[in-house]
Amino acid sequence: MKKIILCITLLLLLTGCTQDNKEVVNILNWSSYIPDEVIREFEKEYGIKVNYSTYSSNEECLAKLSSAKEGTYDLVFPSDYMIELMIKRDLIQKIDKSKLNNLENINYNYLNYNYDYYNEYSLPFLAASVVIVYDSEKIKDDITSYNDLLDSKYKGEIILLDDQRVVIGMALMALGYDMNDTDSDHLEEAKEWLLKLKENVKAFDSDSPKTFMISKETSIGVIWNAEAALAMEENKNLKVVYPSEGFSVSIDNFAIPKGAKNIDNAYLFIDYILEGKVMQKIIEAYPYKNVNLETQNYLSDTYLDNNASNISDLMFSTGSFVENIGDKIELYDKVWAEIK
């Protein structure tokens, strides 16, 4: 009897060890960016459990990665300027491109940007732009610029992204300055411009600003292009504008944190996402700018015909990137504190 009990105990211990050592990959990504279906299919195909955490801004991503114990995350998806900052802070490691079979699917137009010129530390996942979207049934004027939004008749009608750099950058562009300007006088002007705009703002939301436009709680949005595209599917009266003063663009990237414990699984996940038809599922669910050449062959007319989702490479190239401004970020923090 003792031998039987001992065998059962050993069997349970071994089973427990097998469960504890199950293959995993720990991912930190933007909210509403990869459909659950894609995650589940990856898990089924590779037998790897995906532990998926989210953030709502690059700054939140940085805070989570910086405060976590090294090895907590295996893959993150920061934007351009944040990649540069993470490289400087030694938070991410170089990518071994030899481990990726689908590397050639990446559109070369979205490689070799200044934030990581040779893409040693990052590879593009999706691109995005900020647009103005408005309900033409309620708004009878043609909106073409940020300054149009200051009109008092739009009180309580605007949804803005809850993104410090994008929103302050918008104000700077509206005033004729560069969106990364660090001149204290110009930032003071931007603050005053935003305080005036705030009288018309109903809410700040980066997670799901489209909800405000679909429900018609707001009639104007300054939001990500994919959010605008999804809202347009629900409300056919919505129109998209790329503001005359300029607009913000970004590239969100695959990046592997320093000390990642499940690095081989991270490479498997990246390569899986770079498959043309897998990326199609992501793009169709969250219609940001596609940067995958193979995926372009599979996209629906709904995506291709929407000027919010399918911004051209040429139009994208005219946009402005948020840049890493170092310690000058404190000036932006002060402005944002007074706005929010």
Buried (B, 14 or more C-beta within 10 A) or exposed (E): EEEEEEEEEEEEEEEEEEEEEEEBBBBBBBEBBBBEEBBEBBBEEBEBBBEEBBBBBBBBBBEBBEEBEEBBBBBBBBBBBBBBBBBEEEBBBEBEEEBBEBBEBBBEBBBEBEBBEEBEBBBBBBBBBBBBBBBBEEBEEEBEBBBBBBEEEBEEBBBBBBBBBBBBBBBBBBBEBBBBBBBEEBBEBBBBBBEEBBEBBBBBBBBBBBBBBBEEEBBBBBBBBBBBBBBBBEBEEBBBBBBEBBBBBBBBBBBBBBBBBBBEBBBBBBBBBBBBEBBBBBBBBBBBBBBBBBBBEBBEEBBEEBBBBBBEEEBBEEBBBBBBBEEBBEBBEBBBEEBE
